[in-house]
Amino acid sequence: KNEVEQSPQNLTAQEGEFITINCSYSVGISALHWLQQHPGGGIVSLFMLSSGKKKHGRLIATINIQEKHSSLHITASHPRDSAVYICAVRDTGNQFYFGTGTSLTVIP
Amino acid sequence: GAGVSQSPRYKVAKRGQDVALRCDPISGHVSLFWYQQALGQGPEFLTYFQNEAQLDKSGLPSDRFFAERPEGSVSTLKIQRTQQEDSAVYLCASSFNTGTGGYSPLHFGNGTRLTVT
């Protein structure tokens, strides 16, 4: 059983669409991270959150601790948003668990 | 540099060769993690250091895998007698861990892509 489940696995959107990627986890966490990985590139940390909501530009991340669920939203999507988005949780023992990622393609 | 640095960026090894992958974390980052990422998959945990102490190595797939961080900064992941199934991207990440209840972002290096032929 995976400690972190993401959906969808693959997502294709038209430029300008509103995008939501979901993450559910089963362990007790101290923080949840949303990461972005471009093909052939490294991983960039987008958000780290433990409660509520964070916003950075067109990106919004929310977390519901009681439901063990987080969402990453992208407003007004753009082709440069095309990447793999990974949800990762840090448990109370400082262990990280990663989802398998959501591959996003935004078509012009 | 300001980020996590990994070298080499690419490594091709013949089956049976030993390889050493290096990670330079961000200065002052106490926690250091190694991950293995197969094509199309999310990163899989290998091992974790707090300063020079290897606190968790439960993810190392076999005794051919060995990691060290002798002075609590640079870390090396060594793979002995490489096999084709070792082909993957090896990612290093570091963070500033303030202790119980302390949070810090996780910073990743660009990874080392290992291909075993």
Backbone of each chain as ProteinMPNN parsed JSONL, in Angstrom:
{"seq_chain_A": "KNEVEQSPQNLTAQEGEFITINCSYSVGISALHWLQQHPGGGIVSLFMLSSGKKKHGRLIATINIQEKHSSLHITASHPRDSAVYICAVRDTGNQFYFGTGTSLTVIP", "coords_chain_A": {"N_chain_A": [[0.856, -1.18, 0.0], [0.587, 2.193, -0.877], [1.796, 4.988, 0.856], [1.243, 7.503, 0.041], [-1.013, 8.763, -2.219], [-1.713, 9.872, -5.458], [-3.78, 11.759, -7.678], [-5.028, 13.013, -10.811], [-3.104, 10.463, -12.602], [-2.137, 11.183, -15.069], [-2.592, 14.161, -16.919], [-4.09, 16.228, -19.235], [-4.452, 19.454, -20.44], [-6.058, 22.354, -21.791], [-4.552, 25.43, -22.651], [-5.002, 27.964, -20.282], [-6.929, 26.752, -18.774], [-8.306, 25.772, -15.569], [-6.646, 23.89, -13.178], [-6.585, 20.964, -11.177], [-4.863, 18.988, -8.908], [-4.784, 16.113, -6.965], [-4.005, 14.82, -3.693], [-3.722, 12.211, -1.435], [-3.019, 10.899, 1.786], [-1.719, 8.512, 4.162], [-0.335, 8.476, 6.52], [0.643, 9.923, 9.703], [1.524, 13.276, 9.643], [4.123, 15.792, 9.597], [4.515, 17.742, 7.791], [3.548, 18.66, 4.454], [4.602, 18.457, 1.116], [4.569, 20.017, -2.059], [5.936, 19.304, -5.13], [7.752, 20.09, -8.118], [8.702, 18.685, -11.142], [10.583, 18.951, -13.963], [11.019, 17.559, -17.272], [14.013, 15.805, -17.482], [15.066, 17.536, -15.688], [15.833, 18.894, -12.436], [14.228, 18.615, -9.212], [11.907, 20.868, -7.935], [10.912, 22.567, -5.072], [7.662, 23.521, -4.51], [5.663, 24.174, -2.632], [5.481, 24.057, 0.93], [3.498, 22.848, 3.385], [1.506, 22.736, 6.359], [-0.947, 23.209, 7.272], [-4.11, 24.645, 6.3], [-3.863, 26.922, 3.664], [-1.867, 27.901, 0.886], [-0.534, 30.35, -1.334], [1.024, 31.053, -4.397], [1.73, 33.083, -6.831], [0.2, 31.841, -9.669], [-0.336, 29.472, -8.523], [-1.898, 27.428, -6.116], [-2.058, 25.862, -3.013], [-3.695, 23.582, -0.932], [-4.556, 22.111, 2.22], [-6.108, 19.55, 4.104], [-6.022, 18.508, 7.157], [-7.492, 16.798, 8.804], [-8.87, 15.198, 6.99], [-6.774, 14.14, 5.674], [-5.763, 15.03, 3.19], [-4.716, 16.787, 0.302], [-4.65, 19.436, -2.081], [-3.446, 20.658, -5.185], [-3.687, 23.514, -7.036], [-3.776, 25.019, -10.218], [-4.148, 28.035, -11.682], [-5.343, 29.589, -14.704], [-3.764, 28.054, -16.628], [-0.647, 27.375, -18.287], [1.458, 26.516, -21.09], [4.1, 26.308, -20.129], [3.742, 25.312, -17.636], [3.735, 22.645, -17.874], [4.763, 19.649, -16.608], [5.93, 17.228, -14.186], [4.127, 16.788, -11.281], [4.65, 16.338, -7.931], [3.558, 14.954, -4.928], [4.595, 14.995, -1.617], [5.041, 13.699, 1.64], [6.088, 14.435, 4.94], [6.755, 12.523, 7.635], [6.2, 12.239, 11.201], [8.524, 11.207, 12.092], [10.493, 12.249, 10.545], [10.697, 11.007, 8.119], [10.311, 10.776, 4.633], [7.675, 10.378, 2.284], [6.719, 9.682, -0.998], [4.433, 10.53, -3.602], [3.573, 9.029, -6.774], [3.485, 10.886, -8.693], [1.994, 13.352, -10.878], [1.582, 13.704, -14.207], [1.525, 16.495, -16.068], [0.331, 18.028, -18.957], [0.106, 20.909, -20.771], [-1.632, 22.245, -23.335], [-1.111, 24.507, -25.998]], "CA_chain_A": [[0.0, 0.0, 0.0], [1.348, 3.42, -0.903], [1.433, 5.94, 1.888], [0.786, 8.718, -0.638], [-1.694, 8.485, -3.481], [-2.023, 11.083, -6.224], [-4.656, 11.612, -8.845], [-4.863, 11.87, -11.708], [-1.728, 10.132, -12.961], [-1.832, 11.995, -16.242], [-3.574, 15.207, -17.112], [-3.861, 17.115, -20.368], [-5.348, 20.598, -20.339], [-5.886, 23.453, -22.738], [-4.031, 26.648, -22.031], [-6.006, 28.804, -19.653], [-7.813, 25.965, -17.904], [-8.029, 25.63, -14.144], [-6.19, 22.506, -12.984], [-6.501, 20.483, -9.8], [-4.196, 17.707, -8.672], [-5.137, 15.699, -5.608], [-3.064, 13.982, -2.951], [-4.202, 11.651, -0.177], [-1.941, 10.21, 2.481], [-2.245, 7.657, 5.223], [0.496, 8.55, 7.722], [0.633, 11.189, 10.415], [2.558, 14.083, 9.004], [4.501, 17.094, 10.136], [4.397, 18.694, 6.681], [3.303, 18.115, 3.117], [5.298, 19.234, 0.09], [4.281, 19.867, -3.482], [7.179, 19.433, -5.874], [7.61, 20.142, -9.569], [9.858, 18.098, -11.818], [10.557, 19.088, -15.414], [11.753, 16.462, -17.925], [15.464, 15.971, -17.476], [15.484, 18.547, -14.724], [15.743, 18.553, -11.03], [12.942, 18.806, -8.543], [11.793, 22.155, -7.266], [9.868, 22.594, -4.069], [6.7, 24.597, -4.753], [5.027, 24.542, -1.37], [5.513, 23.209, 2.1], [2.412, 23.323, 4.233], [1.035, 21.838, 7.407], [-2.36, 23.524, 7.517], [-4.682, 25.746, 5.552], [-3.743, 27.217, 2.239], [-0.786, 28.808, 0.492], [-0.675, 30.801, -2.718], [2.222, 31.655, -4.978], [1.403, 33.356, -8.234], [-0.99, 31.123, -10.146], [-0.401, 28.192, -7.822], [-2.528, 27.425, -4.793], [-2.043, 24.55, -2.37], [-4.53, 23.501, 0.263], [-4.44, 20.848, 2.935], [-7.093, 19.265, 5.142], [-5.327, 17.533, 8.001], [-8.444, 15.799, 9.305], [-9.19, 14.269, 5.906], [-5.501, 13.674, 5.109], [-5.899, 15.311, 1.768], [-4.211, 18.08, -0.165], [-4.849, 19.717, -3.506], [-2.644, 21.693, -5.847], [-4.461, 24.133, -8.102], [-3.088, 25.953, -11.116], [-5.11, 28.879, -12.39], [-4.87, 30.115, -15.997], [-2.61, 27.21, -16.95], [0.203, 27.788, -19.411], [2.322, 25.396, -21.5], [5.308, 26.169, -19.31], [3.393, 24.567, -16.425], [3.859, 21.214, -18.176], [5.782, 19.048, -15.742], [5.382, 16.245, -13.261], [3.893, 17.372, -9.965], [4.781, 15.266, -6.955], [3.165, 15.224, -3.545], [5.441, 14.276, -0.669], [4.733, 14.006, 3.037], [7.132, 14.202, 5.923], [6.055, 12.059, 8.823], [6.714, 12.8, 12.448], [9.87, 10.678, 12.291], [11.353, 12.865, 9.525], [10.74, 10.151, 6.932], [9.512, 11.31, 3.531], [7.0, 9.459, 1.387], [6.398, 10.392, -2.225], [3.503, 9.997, -4.574], [4.201, 8.676, -8.045], [3.489, 12.064, -9.544], [0.974, 13.623, -11.887], [2.201, 14.282, -15.397], [0.645, 17.527, -16.633], [0.663, 18.615, -20.257], [-0.783, 22.015, -21.114], [-1.564, 22.441, -24.788], [-1.387, 25.912, -26.356]], "C_chain_A": [[0.891, 1.228, 0.0], [0.849, 4.365, 0.178], [0.865, 7.225, 1.282], [0.191, 8.336, -1.991], [-2.028, 9.807, -4.168], [-2.987, 10.75, -7.343], [-4.869, 12.978, -9.483], [-3.378, 11.567, -11.941], [-1.252, 10.983, -14.117], [-2.965, 12.982, -16.466], [-3.162, 16.061, -18.298], [-4.896, 18.225, -20.312], [-5.057, 21.586, -21.452], [-5.363, 24.666, -21.977], [-5.18, 27.496, -21.489], [-6.925, 28.064, -18.697], [-7.344, 25.995, -16.458], [-7.743, 24.156, -13.871], [-6.168, 22.18, -11.505], [-5.831, 19.118, -9.776], [-4.417, 17.359, -7.202], [-4.111, 14.755, -5.008], [-3.727, 13.515, -1.662], [-3.075, 10.863, 0.465], [-2.504, 9.471, 3.681], [-1.459, 7.758, 6.521], [0.272, 9.876, 8.437], [1.789, 12.034, 9.925], [2.906, 15.313, 9.829], [4.424, 18.159, 9.04], [4.134, 17.953, 5.384], [3.956, 19.055, 2.109], [4.678, 18.97, -1.269], [5.553, 20.214, -4.237], [6.876, 19.45, -7.366], [8.879, 19.591, -10.201], [9.669, 18.222, -13.325], [11.351, 17.955, -16.041], [13.244, 16.742, -17.948], [15.974, 16.954, -16.451], [15.373, 18.063, -13.308], [14.355, 18.817, -10.494], [12.983, 20.125, -7.792], [10.657, 22.078, -6.259], [8.955, 23.782, -4.32], [6.116, 25.107, -3.443], [5.419, 23.54, -0.292], [4.415, 23.716, 3.014], [2.001, 22.268, 5.237], [-0.412, 22.124, 7.778], [-2.797, 24.589, 6.529], [-4.336, 25.784, 4.081], [-2.551, 28.127, 2.007], [-0.948, 29.139, -0.977], [0.636, 31.413, -3.166], [1.967, 31.844, -6.454], [0.117, 32.657, -8.629], [-1.189, 29.779, -9.456], [-1.012, 28.361, -6.441], [-2.46, 26.0, -4.252], [-2.888, 24.613, -1.11], [-4.308, 22.151, 0.93], [-5.541, 20.753, 3.984], [-6.523, 18.148, 5.989], [-6.276, 16.432, 8.469], [-8.746, 14.749, 8.234], [-7.941, 13.687, 5.266], [-5.506, 13.833, 3.598], [-5.359, 16.694, 1.453], [-4.506, 18.218, -1.649], [-3.889, 20.804, -3.954], [-3.476, 22.221, -7.018], [-3.55, 25.039, -8.93], [-4.16, 26.743, -11.854], [-4.483, 29.383, -13.682], [-3.627, 29.363, -16.471], [-1.939, 27.652, -18.252], [1.075, 26.601, -19.811], [3.578, 25.229, -20.653], [5.029, 25.492, -17.967], [3.528, 23.062, -16.645], [5.045, 20.636, -17.423], [5.131, 17.898, -14.985], [5.278, 16.893, -11.892], [3.825, 16.228, -8.956], [4.367, 15.762, -5.581], [4.058, 14.384, -2.636], [5.058, 14.673, 0.746], [5.908, 13.637, 3.912], [6.441, 13.754, 7.194], [6.747, 12.587, 10.079], [8.087, 12.251, 12.807], [10.857, 11.19, 11.271], [11.564, 11.968, 8.308], [9.84, 10.784, 5.87], [8.899, 10.179, 2.722], [6.522, 10.253, 0.181], [5.273, 9.712, -2.994], [4.228, 9.713, -5.877], [4.166, 9.82, -9.044], [2.309, 12.15, -10.488], [1.652, 14.316, -13.051], [1.204, 15.223, -16.065], [1.188, 18.01, -17.961], [-0.367, 19.694, -20.55], [-0.572, 22.357, -22.582], [-1.909, 23.886, -25.132], [-2.717, 26.044, -27.093]], "O_chain_A": [[1.841, 1.31, 0.779], [-0.354, 4.521, 0.388], [0.102, 7.942, 1.929], [0.834, 7.664, -2.798], [-2.552, 10.733, -3.549], [-3.013, 9.641, -7.875], [-4.89, 13.991, -8.785], [-2.508, 12.331, -11.523], [-0.111, 11.445, -14.142], [-4.135, 12.678, -16.234], [-2.037, 16.555, -18.364], [-6.087, 17.96, -20.153], [-3.948, 21.64, -21.984], [-5.696, 24.885, -20.813], [-6.19, 27.708, -22.16], [-7.624, 28.686, -17.897], [-6.168, 26.21, -16.161], [-8.505, 23.281, -14.283], [-5.782, 23.008, -10.679], [-6.193, 18.216, -10.531], [-4.256, 18.2, -6.318], [-3.443, 13.997, -5.712], [-4.233, 14.328, -0.888], [-2.273, 10.234, -0.225], [-3.604, 9.757, 4.155], [-1.869, 7.184, 7.53], [-0.227, 10.834, 7.847], [2.913, 11.547, 9.807], [2.113, 15.803, 10.633], [4.283, 19.345, 9.336], [4.457, 16.773, 5.243], [3.875, 20.277, 2.229], [4.309, 17.84, -1.589], [6.164, 21.261, -4.023], [5.874, 18.896, -7.817], [9.989, 19.981, -9.839], [8.724, 17.673, -13.893], [12.27, 17.433, -15.411], [13.676, 17.806, -18.389], [17.179, 17.185, -16.351], [14.883, 16.969, -13.029], [13.438, 19.191, -11.225], [13.956, 20.45, -7.112], [9.573, 21.581, -6.565], [9.413, 24.925, -4.343], [6.081, 26.31, -3.185], [5.652, 22.36, -0.555], [4.403, 24.892, 3.378], [2.131, 21.068, 4.997], [-1.029, 21.359, 8.519], [-1.98, 25.335, 5.99], [-4.498, 24.803, 3.355], [-2.257, 29.008, 2.814], [-1.433, 28.326, -1.765], [1.274, 32.175, -2.44], [1.985, 30.889, -7.231], [-0.927, 32.852, -8.005], [-2.119, 29.04, -9.782], [-0.696, 29.294, -5.704], [-2.773, 25.045, -4.963], [-2.809, 25.562, -0.33], [-3.922, 21.178, 0.284], [-5.866, 21.73, 4.66], [-6.536, 16.983, 5.591], [-5.896, 15.262, 8.521], [-8.863, 13.561, 8.534], [-8.044, 12.822, 4.397], [-5.281, 12.884, 2.847], [-5.521, 17.639, 2.225], [-4.597, 17.227, -2.374], [-3.568, 21.732, -3.211], [-3.909, 21.456, -7.88], [-2.677, 25.726, -8.4], [-4.983, 26.169, -12.567], [-3.271, 29.582, -13.765], [-2.573, 29.96, -16.688], [-2.56, 28.207, -19.158], [1.401, 25.765, -18.967], [4.064, 24.11, -20.482], [5.959, 25.14, -17.241], [3.442, 22.289, -15.691], [6.182, 21.081, -17.585], [3.937, 17.634, -15.13], [6.242, 17.481, -11.403], [3.05, 15.284, -9.109], [4.769, 16.837, -5.135], [4.247, 13.192, -2.874], [4.782, 15.841, 1.02], [6.621, 12.665, 3.662], [5.642, 14.492, 7.77], [7.753, 13.292, 10.004], [8.745, 12.76, 13.715], [11.948, 10.637, 11.133], [12.516, 12.161, 7.552], [8.749, 11.266, 6.172], [9.533, 9.147, 2.502], [5.989, 11.354, 0.318], [5.175, 8.486, -3.032], [5.376, 10.119, -6.054], [4.755, 9.727, -10.122], [1.705, 11.139, -10.848], [2.228, 15.392, -12.895], [0.166, 14.789, -16.565], [2.363, 18.359, -18.076], [-1.568, 19.426, -20.575], [0.529, 22.71, -23.005], [-2.887, 24.431, -24.62], [-3.108, 27.15, -27.468]]}, "seq_chain_B": "GAGVSQSPRYKVAKRGQDVALRCDPISGHVSLFWYQQALGQGPEFLTYFQNEAQLDKSGLPSDRFFAERPEGSVSTLKIQRTQQEDSAVYLCASSFNTGTGGYSPLHFGNGTRLTVT", "coords_chain_B": {"N_chain_B": [[27.739, 27.382, -4.588], [24.179, 28.097, -4.372], [22.389, 26.035, -4.168], [21.536, 22.485, -3.837], [24.056, 20.36, -4.85], [24.875, 17.903, -7.188], [27.009, 15.299, -8.336], [28.478, 12.87, -10.576], [26.591, 14.373, -13.288], [25.635, 12.647, -15.172], [26.148, 9.14, -15.461], [27.634, 6.386, -16.837], [27.927, 3.027, -16.46], [29.581, -0.09, -16.651], [28.15, -3.283, -16.249], [28.776, -4.657, -13.124], [30.75, -2.921, -12.37], [31.945, -0.589, -9.884], [30.401, 2.332, -8.545], [30.44, 5.794, -7.581], [28.546, 8.286, -6.195], [28.098, 11.723, -5.749], [27.031, 14.139, -3.33], [26.537, 17.472, -2.602], [25.237, 19.176, -0.093], [23.097, 21.993, 0.774], [24.767, 24.504, 2.499], [24.901, 24.16, 5.974], [22.609, 22.707, 6.176], [21.105, 20.216, 7.944], [19.792, 17.779, 7.665], [19.964, 15.128, 5.34], [19.027, 13.45, 2.464], [18.825, 10.541, 0.436], [17.496, 9.446, -2.648], [16.017, 7.148, -4.941], [15.012, 7.194, -8.236], [13.073, 5.694, -10.502], [12.311, 5.505, -14.012], [9.463, 7.336, -14.808], [8.39, 7.063, -12.306], [7.74, 8.035, -8.878], [10.106, 9.445, -6.511], [11.934, 7.085, -4.568], [12.642, 6.33, -1.26], [15.943, 6.004, -0.004], [18.045, 6.407, 1.974], [18.851, 8.225, 5.021], [20.416, 10.959, 6.575], [21.315, 12.566, 9.579], [23.162, 15.174, 10.234], [26.291, 13.698, 10.557], [25.391, 11.245, 11.142], [23.905, 8.277, 10.156], [20.718, 7.774, 10.138], [18.672, 6.267, 9.141], [18.549, 3.627, 7.046], [16.92, 2.032, 5.726], [15.84, 1.924, 3.211], [17.75, 1.178, 1.388], [18.433, -0.928, -1.273], [19.998, -3.249, -1.361], [22.91, -4.946, 0.012], [24.846, -4.007, -1.61], [24.688, -1.372, -1.816], [25.8, 1.587, -0.379], [26.113, 4.292, 1.84], [27.579, 7.35, 2.904], [28.481, 10.024, 5.13], [30.721, 11.509, 6.245], [31.675, 13.887, 7.528], [29.47, 15.281, 8.06], [28.595, 16.93, 6.041], [29.19, 16.874, 2.897], [27.985, 14.105, 1.04], [28.312, 10.698, 0.029], [27.093, 8.308, -2.176], [27.533, 4.995, -2.696], [27.671, 2.407, -5.011], [28.178, -0.903, -5.342], [29.436, -3.378, -7.597], [27.642, -2.985, -9.84], [24.348, -3.492, -11.167], [22.019, -4.045, -13.861], [19.461, -3.351, -13.041], [19.962, -1.313, -11.325], [19.961, 0.975, -12.712], [18.88, 4.23, -12.853], [17.647, 7.444, -11.747], [19.429, 9.099, -9.31], [18.659, 10.885, -6.569], [19.476, 13.571, -4.446], [18.629, 15.223, -1.466], [18.307, 17.999, 0.738], [17.674, 19.444, 3.956], [16.932, 21.957, 6.407], [16.693, 21.025, 9.541], [14.925, 21.743, 12.297], [14.487, 20.283, 14.495], [12.249, 18.557, 16.735], [9.081, 19.179, 15.659], [9.976, 21.166, 14.075], [10.09, 22.731, 10.918], [11.23, 22.67, 7.541], [11.8, 23.6, 4.148], [12.305, 21.127, 1.586], [15.127, 20.666, -0.303], [16.15, 19.818, -3.483], [18.765, 18.221, -5.35], [19.884, 18.147, -8.808], [20.138, 15.567, -9.518], [21.697, 12.389, -10.324], [21.99, 10.647, -13.211], [22.121, 7.344, -13.62], [23.251, 4.854, -15.714], [23.401, 1.519, -16.314], [25.141, -0.713, -18.2]], "CA_chain_B": [[26.419, 27.666, -5.115], [23.14, 28.228, -3.377], [21.53, 24.876, -4.123], [22.136, 21.17, -3.653], [24.831, 20.025, -6.041], [25.176, 16.48, -7.327], [27.909, 14.961, -9.432], [28.335, 13.495, -11.887], [25.212, 14.54, -13.75], [25.344, 11.376, -15.854], [27.181, 8.129, -15.26], [27.399, 5.11, -17.501], [28.819, 2.026, -15.881], [29.407, -1.461, -17.131], [27.678, -4.186, -15.202], [29.851, -5.174, -12.283], [31.616, -1.828, -11.918], [31.534, 0.187, -8.714], [30.219, 3.756, -8.826], [30.293, 6.68, -6.412], [27.761, 9.473, -6.529], [28.383, 12.722, -4.724], [26.017, 15.162, -3.057], [26.916, 18.618, -1.773], [23.981, 19.816, 0.331], [23.17, 23.414, 1.093], [25.547, 24.699, 3.719], [24.113, 24.31, 7.187], [21.467, 21.785, 6.204], [21.432, 19.096, 8.819], [19.215, 16.543, 7.127], [20.313, 14.8, 3.955], [18.297, 12.266, 2.012], [19.079, 9.975, -0.898], [16.342, 8.79, -3.245], [16.189, 6.517, -6.241], [13.821, 7.43, -9.035], [13.005, 4.98, -11.773], [11.606, 6.242, -15.06], [8.014, 7.384, -14.668], [7.981, 6.818, -10.923], [8.157, 9.018, -7.896], [11.322, 9.049, -5.799], [11.861, 6.07, -3.518], [13.613, 6.614, -0.207], [17.071, 5.088, 0.191], [18.678, 6.57, 3.269], [18.71, 9.549, 5.613], [21.446, 11.357, 7.533], [21.197, 13.756, 10.418], [24.604, 15.447, 10.334], [27.077, 12.568, 10.042], [24.77, 9.993, 11.572], [22.95, 7.658, 9.234], [19.642, 7.389, 11.039], [17.737, 5.342, 8.511], [19.048, 3.112, 5.755], [15.993, 0.945, 5.429], [15.484, 1.906, 1.8], [18.826, 0.68, 0.521], [17.864, -2.177, -1.804], [20.833, -4.422, -1.1], [24.17, -4.59, 0.67], [25.766, -3.396, -2.576], [24.492, 0.074, -1.68], [26.414, 2.097, 0.849], [26.156, 5.754, 1.839], [28.301, 7.925, 4.032], [28.515, 11.493, 5.247], [31.644, 11.453, 7.372], [31.858, 15.142, 8.255], [28.178, 15.936, 8.214], [28.244, 17.842, 4.939], [29.138, 16.121, 1.641], [27.637, 12.686, 1.17], [28.596, 9.85, -1.13], [26.35, 7.055, -2.325], [28.361, 4.059, -3.449], [27.017, 1.178, -5.45], [29.2, -1.875, -5.734], [29.033, -4.451, -8.532], [26.37, -2.482, -10.374], [23.485, -4.351, -11.969], [21.175, -3.256, -14.756], [18.302, -2.823, -12.312], [20.368, -0.12, -10.584], [19.809, 2.132, -13.598], [17.849, 5.118, -12.314], [18.166, 8.739, -11.319], [19.651, 9.136, -7.869], [18.425, 12.251, -6.128], [19.872, 13.951, -3.106], [17.881, 16.375, -0.97], [18.711, 18.405, 2.083], [16.799, 20.404, 4.608], [17.324, 22.415, 7.724], [15.757, 20.429, 10.482], [15.077, 22.437, 13.574], [14.193, 19.37, 15.592], [10.853, 18.162, 16.861], [8.144, 20.245, 15.329], [10.582, 22.172, 13.208], [9.887, 22.445, 9.509], [11.974, 23.437, 6.555], [11.586, 23.04, 2.813], [13.227, 20.114, 1.087], [15.793, 21.144, -1.503], [16.681, 18.708, -4.247], [19.742, 18.391, -6.402], [19.389, 17.776, -10.136], [20.195, 14.123, -9.665], [22.682, 11.702, -11.165], [21.342, 9.59, -14.002], [23.022, 6.188, -13.746], [22.875, 3.826, -16.684], [24.28, 0.342, -16.225], [25.018, -1.448, -19.478]], "C_chain_B": [[25.376, 27.648, -4.012], [22.325, 26.962, -3.204], [22.286, 23.605, -3.793], [22.821, 20.772, -4.963], [25.134, 18.537, -6.066], [26.119, 16.274, -8.504], [28.236, 13.475, -9.404], [26.863, 13.654, -12.25], [24.727, 13.268, -14.431], [26.494, 10.42, -15.59], [26.754, 6.864, -15.992], [28.411, 4.134, -16.939], [28.542, 0.68, -16.523], [28.98, -2.322, -15.949], [28.858, -4.763, -14.434], [30.792, -4.097, -11.765], [31.061, -1.217, -10.633], [31.378, 1.652, -9.139], [30.083, 4.521, -7.515], [29.61, 7.957, -6.863], [27.888, 10.462, -5.379], [27.235, 13.713, -4.571], [26.613, 16.222, -2.148], [25.635, 19.324, -1.332], [24.179, 21.317, 0.523], [23.867, 23.561, 2.441], [24.635, 24.908, 4.925], [22.911, 23.386, 7.265], [21.865, 20.506, 6.926], [20.975, 17.768, 8.224], [19.608, 16.351, 5.672], [19.671, 13.472, 3.601], [18.803, 11.83, 0.641], [17.817, 9.245, -1.36], [16.746, 8.178, -4.576], [14.894, 6.72, -7.022], [13.921, 6.693, -10.355], [12.155, 5.791, -12.744], [10.1, 6.179, -14.837], [7.495, 7.144, -13.266], [8.363, 7.991, -10.032], [9.421, 8.547, -7.199], [11.034, 8.012, -4.718], [12.997, 6.312, -2.526], [14.703, 5.548, -0.15], [17.614, 5.195, 1.61], [18.644, 8.02, 3.711], [19.816, 9.765, 6.64], [20.981, 12.574, 8.324], [22.64, 14.084, 10.801], [25.37, 14.236, 9.795], [26.447, 11.217, 10.365], [23.747, 9.503, 10.547], [21.829, 7.066, 10.074], [18.709, 6.342, 10.448], [18.33, 4.899, 7.189], [18.145, 1.988, 5.268], [15.632, 0.85, 3.954], [16.57, 1.39, 0.875], [18.454, -0.712, 0.033], [18.714, -3.416, -1.562], [22.108, -3.964, -0.423], [25.211, -4.105, -0.332], [25.708, -1.868, -2.49], [25.016, 0.53, -0.328], [26.463, 3.62, 0.766], [26.904, 6.236, 3.061], [28.269, 9.43, 3.967], [29.452, 11.796, 6.417], [31.811, 12.74, 8.174], [30.561, 15.928, 8.364], [27.852, 16.941, 7.135], [28.114, 17.03, 3.656], [28.794, 14.66, 1.925], [27.972, 11.959, -0.123], [27.729, 8.607, -1.071], [27.178, 6.147, -3.219], [27.545, 2.829, -3.79], [28.1, 0.242, -5.96], [28.599, -2.894, -6.699], [27.676, -4.113, -9.157], [25.671, -3.517, -11.258], [22.581, -3.457, -12.828], [19.987, -2.65, -14.029], [18.655, -1.62, -11.447], [20.209, 1.145, -11.435], [18.616, 2.964, -13.138], [18.472, 6.493, -12.148], [18.282, 8.707, -9.803], [19.61, 10.599, -7.427], [18.896, 12.426, -4.698], [19.047, 15.17, -2.709], [18.372, 16.724, 0.42], [17.693, 19.374, 2.656], [17.392, 20.798, 5.943], [16.286, 21.909, 8.699], [15.955, 21.072, 11.841], [14.778, 21.542, 14.76], [12.711, 19.086, 15.678], [9.935, 19.358, 16.615], [8.715, 21.299, 14.423], [10.464, 21.788, 11.743], [10.884, 23.216, 8.678], [11.728, 22.809, 5.191], [12.662, 22.015, 2.474], [13.807, 20.623, -0.222], [16.456, 19.972, -2.211], [17.828, 19.146, -5.142], [19.133, 17.967, -7.733], [19.488, 16.278, -10.408], [21.379, 13.652, -10.492], [21.946, 10.596, -11.893], [22.366, 8.477, -14.229], [22.433, 5.207, -14.75], [23.885, 2.701, -16.598], [24.064, -0.508, -17.473], [25.542, -2.882, -19.354]], "O_chain_B": [[25.643, 27.244, -2.88], [21.631, 26.814, -2.197], [23.485, 23.62, -3.512], [22.227, 20.843, -6.039], [25.598, 17.977, -5.074], [26.043, 16.966, -9.52], [28.27, 12.872, -8.331], [25.992, 13.111, -11.569], [23.573, 12.865, -14.289], [27.654, 10.823, -15.505], [25.656, 6.346, -15.786], [29.614, 4.397, -16.946], [27.409, 0.363, -16.886], [29.399, -2.109, -14.811], [29.808, -5.285, -15.018], [31.55, -4.335, -10.825], [29.869, -1.317, -10.34], [32.125, 2.148, -9.982], [29.671, 3.976, -6.49], [30.054, 8.62, -7.8], [27.799, 10.098, -4.206], [26.564, 14.075, -5.537], [27.125, 15.921, -1.069], [25.01, 20.01, -2.141], [25.296, 21.828, 0.443], [23.585, 22.83, 3.391], [23.718, 25.728, 4.893], [22.266, 23.291, 8.309], [22.823, 19.824, 6.562], [21.69, 16.767, 8.279], [19.587, 17.291, 4.877], [19.763, 12.499, 4.348], [19.16, 12.657, -0.198], [17.165, 8.535, -0.594], [17.681, 8.628, -5.238], [13.807, 6.446, -6.513], [14.743, 7.021, -11.211], [11.378, 6.654, -12.337], [9.532, 5.096, -14.693], [6.286, 7.034, -13.061], [9.198, 8.822, -10.389], [9.773, 7.37, -7.285], [10.007, 8.071, -4.042], [14.156, 6.476, -2.91], [14.428, 4.351, -0.236], [17.643, 4.214, 2.353], [18.439, 8.928, 2.906], [20.116, 8.892, 7.455], [20.34, 13.48, 7.793], [23.262, 13.37, 11.587], [25.109, 13.798, 8.674], [26.92, 10.176, 9.91], [22.848, 10.238, 10.138], [21.975, 5.988, 10.65], [18.036, 5.617, 11.181], [18.582, 5.723, 6.309], [18.558, 1.116, 4.503], [15.166, -0.193, 3.496], [16.321, 1.188, -0.313], [18.185, -1.594, 0.849], [18.188, -4.529, -1.561], [22.366, -2.767, -0.293], [26.346, -3.82, 0.051], [26.569, -1.17, -3.023], [24.717, -0.055, 0.713], [26.821, 4.172, -0.274], [26.868, 5.608, 4.119], [28.061, 10.03, 2.913], [29.014, 12.285, 7.458], [32.064, 12.687, 9.377], [30.567, 17.106, 8.72], [26.921, 17.731, 7.292], [27.025, 16.541, 3.354], [29.246, 14.069, 2.906], [27.92, 12.528, -1.213], [27.645, 7.939, -0.041], [27.485, 6.493, -4.36], [26.823, 2.288, -2.953], [28.837, 0.564, -6.892], [27.415, -3.223, -6.625], [26.703, -4.854, -9.017], [26.301, -4.291, -11.978], [22.408, -2.271, -12.547], [19.551, -1.549, -14.365], [17.767, -0.972, -10.893], [20.315, 2.258, -10.92], [17.493, 2.468, -13.045], [19.667, 6.682, -12.378], [17.34, 8.332, -9.104], [20.417, 11.424, -7.856], [18.734, 11.542, -3.856], [18.798, 16.049, -3.534], [18.797, 15.855, 1.181], [16.952, 20.032, 1.926], [18.22, 20.097, 6.524], [15.13, 22.331, 8.669], [17.017, 20.958, 12.453], [14.811, 21.992, 15.905], [11.986, 19.372, 14.726], [10.02, 20.391, 17.281], [8.013, 22.234, 14.037], [10.713, 20.64, 11.376], [11.332, 24.294, 9.07], [11.474, 21.608, 5.097], [13.771, 22.043, 3.009], [13.067, 20.971, -1.143], [17.228, 19.226, -1.609], [17.866, 20.277, -5.626], [18.001, 17.485, -7.779], [18.977, 15.787, -11.414], [21.977, 14.413, -11.253], [21.352, 9.715, -11.271], [23.351, 8.659, -14.945], [21.279, 4.792, -14.645], [25.083, 2.912, -16.788], [22.954, -0.958, -17.757], [25.514, -3.636, -20.327]]}, "name": "protein", "num_of_chains": 2, "seq": "KNEVEQSPQNLTAQEGEFITINCSYSVGISALHWLQQHPGGGIVSLFMLSSGKKKHGRLIATINIQEKHSSLHITASHPRDSAVYICAVRDTGNQFYFGTGTSLTVIPGAGVSQSPRYKVAKRGQDVALRCDPISGHVSLFWYQQALGQGPEFLTYFQNEAQLDKSGLPSDRFFAERPEGSVSTLKIQRTQQEDSAVYLCASSFNTGTGGYSPLHFGNGTRLTVT"}
